[in-house]
Amino acid sequence: MRSYLYRSNAEIGQTFTRLGFAGNDLMLGKNTYDAFSDKINSQYGTHIEANSQLLYDYDDGTSQHDAIGKLLGISNLGLGAEEAMSQSGFSGGATFIDGKVAGISSFIFRSDLSDVNAVIDSSVGELGSDARISTNADWIDFAMNGNVIYTAPTVKTQVFTSVTEPNYGSIVNYFLASFSQPLTNDISFDYRTVDGTATAGLDYIATQGKITLRAGEDRIAISVTILGDKIPENNETVILEVSNPVGWTFPNNAIVITGTHTIIDNDIFA
């Protein structure tokens, strides 16, 4: 059965369903995500990235065993008989909010302040942490589907002068050098990319070379690789510079002609 990803950022305070197998035993139960797991970094000396994991505990309806209440001051006495805790062997199992995959079981741990015993055994008063799907949904999309693929243009209307920066990997975009009619003789020219507000090596891969077009041809697409990242930044530009024409001249006797493409940033400033 197909399951969709939970893409909202509203997990905290929501009840989730945990479903899967721990060994040969079927697990089915509910719990509530109370906080982000990085909130326990100072108490446990962990280095969990901010907002990357979801924290819950195993309650029995008493404040004595309310682990997150005691550790973080966030009181929640649980869901009664429906309350469930991840078990040994369930790492990688899924949780669901509104029927969508919201978390992946990561680890469980305990606190002397709340645990009913002195061992990590999924008992009342222990805590669990799940990898947060919503912060990784775009990476999952990339792993499953890859990035958009642009086709080399043959006419100006097919040129994408603005493209969205990928979050991961890279995409290939194209400039187009074209003529109004087929050439009557061979020509050549040099080309190179130049930083606009984008930086070669960080935002795109610099390229340069010499191109020869034969008589009868009327166009050539020049590829530029755009690099992805998750860094919030302004939209940026990359410039293609064409120079040293042989067998023809630039309009208005120009020495260099240029084209500019824009990399659209889709990351969010905090």
Order of alpha helices (4+ residues) and beta strands (2+ residues): beta-beta-beta-alpha-beta-alpha-beta-beta-beta-alpha-beta-beta-beta-beta-beta-beta-beta
